[in-house]
Amino acid sequence: MMKNFTKGFLFGAVATIGAVAGALVSFKKAVVEPIEQEEQRFEDNRKKAMRKGRSAHHG
């Protein structure tokens, strides 16, 4: 009986850890990465605007 309990407990613990890890990966893909991509796009646009502004004054 104790052997079955130990196996079940370990399996449950591993399954729970796997579920939490999956949830974290899903959250990162769905929430964090789009925000980082948007920030990168804004940064790229800002750099382009600065280069364009400088070249307009020196041309």
Buried (B, 14 or more C-beta within 10 A) or exposed (E): EEEEEEEEEEEEEEEEEEEEEEEEEEEEEEEEEEEEEEEEEEEEEEEEEEEEEEEEEEE
